[in-house]
Amino acid sequence: MQEDKWEHKLSKVFDGSVKFLKPLLAAVCLVSLLFSCTYKVESDEIAVVLRFGRLTGENPADRIKRPGLHFAFPHVIDEVVKIPVGKVRQVTVATHYAKGNAIDIDVNRNGYLITGDNNILLVEAAVKYRIGDPLAYALYHGDAARVIDGTVSGVLQRQVSRLDVDALLTTGKVQLAEDVRRGAQTLLDAVKSGVILTNVELTALTPPEEVMSDFNAVIAAAAQKETSIQQANGYRVNTLPTAQSKAQQLVENAKSRQNEALAGAWTDIAAFDGLYARYAQNPDVVTEGVFRSRVGALLSRMRVVVRGNEDEIGPRLLLP
């Protein structure tokens, strides 16, 4: 009899507990459902919601979810795609690069590039990108790294095949990186990926280890060539002004001597004209006078003195 009473009391307690737990469980399920339908967008992100694969919202402003807490239906109905628009991310493209700089037999794992002059190069690139069009990015797909890897790899192969290896290893590296960025961006825009490539850096552009010594010799020769050209240009810069100055001075001296010679010639011409006029009037006197003048000048240069003597007939010469 006592046992029946205890069973009756326990049954009442159990029934009361069950009645109490039912609303509690319902509340817990409701709270869990609310939490599962709530998502947070960080400060460097935006989000879009795909409901059965289609964007929600009537216009772009409604479709883009800004940083903060938002509500969405469970995953079987809504898919929340978070897009890191505030970050610049980086992808390493090593499709045409082998560790250790040796050619890998398995080209599916690590390939190589053939240059325009049939040389082999191993190339690795670091590609930085950001999301420029979040809606296009979300609709296209979310694996931007894989798309960028394939796109940059293909453009890199096309660009390298147009260039000689000497240019690539010396002066053409920077231009190649920019050409690859522009070409890859054109393809990404054509498929509306929503991705913007901000920079492409060729972190490794080397020949295979098997031919490294020959390539190093070529690079050394190219460097020596540039050094010789710079030295020649320096010599030209230092020497040319001096030579030009000397040439100008020679020209000025020649012009000065020319002017002096012309002035002397015009003086002689004037003297001759005056002498000729006198000669036309009295040839004998002018002839004797000119003779005496020339002989006197000659004797003067010879330091010979001519003196007359009253006791002797004619002058006499006094030698020094």
Beta strands, then each sheet from edge to edge (+ up, - down):
strand 1: 38-41
strand 2: 46-51
strand 3: 54-55
strand 4: 68-71
strand 5: 78-83
strand 6: 89-96
strand 7: 113-114
strand 8: 120-131
strand 9: 195-206
strand 10: 305-307
strand 11: 316-318
sheet 1: 1+ 4-
sheet 2: 3+ 2- 5+
sheet 3: 6+ 8- 7+
sheet 4: 6+ 8- 9+
sheet 5: 10+ 11-
end
